[in-house]
Amino acid sequence: MTAKPKNWIDFRKLRQASGKTQRQVACVLDVAPNTVGYWDRGRQPSTQHLPDLAVLFDMTIEELYGLPRP
């Protein structure tokens, strides 16, 4: 399990602001809905999911970490 970095974004807020359900995110990323629930509760997704999450939410990977867009 990967520890949540201090500056990791609030995944639940991001997901809800985008209007996506846990099930929708899970379907796009081909993960179980409970995996998305873990992310909602603060666990950081594995690095293999970061590129897909960035595309899904129209962000850079850096922005997922709370850093400014390069």
PLY file of the C-alpha trace (Angstrom):
ply
format ascii 1.0
element vertex 70
property float x
property float y
property float z
element edge 69
property int vertex1
property int vertex2
end_header
0.00 0.00 0.00
1.15 3.44 -0.85
1.05 6.13 1.81
-0.76 9.33 0.92
1.70 12.16 0.30
1.03 15.38 2.17
0.08 17.27 -0.94
-2.02 14.55 -2.64
-5.32 16.04 -3.83
-8.63 15.25 -2.11
-9.74 12.54 -4.51
-13.34 12.44 -3.31
-13.78 16.18 -3.85
-12.19 15.96 -7.28
-14.37 13.03 -8.28
-17.57 14.60 -6.98
-16.78 17.98 -8.57
-16.40 16.21 -11.90
-19.84 14.62 -11.46
-18.46 11.09 -11.68
-19.57 8.22 -9.46
-17.23 5.68 -7.95
-18.64 3.11 -10.35
-17.98 5.33 -13.39
-14.37 5.95 -12.38
-13.90 2.24 -11.63
-15.29 1.28 -15.04
-13.00 3.69 -16.92
-9.91 2.52 -15.01
-10.93 -1.15 -14.96
-10.72 -1.42 -11.17
-13.26 -2.51 -8.57
-15.59 0.20 -7.23
-14.31 -0.46 -3.71
-10.83 0.50 -4.97
-12.17 3.93 -5.88
-13.74 4.02 -2.41
-10.30 3.52 -0.89
-9.03 6.46 -2.92
-11.99 8.52 -1.71
-10.92 7.77 1.86
-7.36 8.93 1.30
-5.35 6.08 -0.16
-3.26 7.08 -3.12
-3.85 5.17 -6.36
-0.94 3.10 -7.60
1.31 4.84 -10.06
-0.02 2.71 -12.91
-3.38 4.53 -12.60
-2.03 8.07 -12.48
-1.85 8.67 -16.25
-5.43 7.47 -16.71
-6.66 9.56 -13.78
-4.94 12.62 -15.19
-6.70 12.11 -18.53
-10.05 11.33 -16.87
-9.98 14.54 -14.84
-8.20 16.65 -17.49
-5.22 17.29 -15.22
-1.52 16.63 -15.24
-0.03 14.05 -12.89
1.68 16.96 -11.12
-1.72 18.55 -10.49
-2.93 15.31 -8.91
-0.14 15.90 -6.40
-1.29 19.44 -5.78
1.49 21.00 -7.84
0.91 23.69 -10.46
0.53 22.77 -14.14
3.99 22.88 -15.75
0 1
1 2
2 3
3 4
4 5
5 6
6 7
7 8
8 9
9 10
10 11
11 12
12 13
13 14
14 15
15 16
16 17
17 18
18 19
19 20
20 21
21 22
22 23
23 24
24 25
25 26
26 27
27 28
28 29
29 30
30 31
31 32
32 33
33 34
34 35
35 36
36 37
37 38
38 39
39 40
40 41
41 42
42 43
43 44
44 45
45 46
46 47
47 48
48 49
49 50
50 51
51 52
52 53
53 54
54 55
55 56
56 57
57 58
58 59
59 60
60 61
61 62
62 63
63 64
64 65
65 66
66 67
67 68
68 69
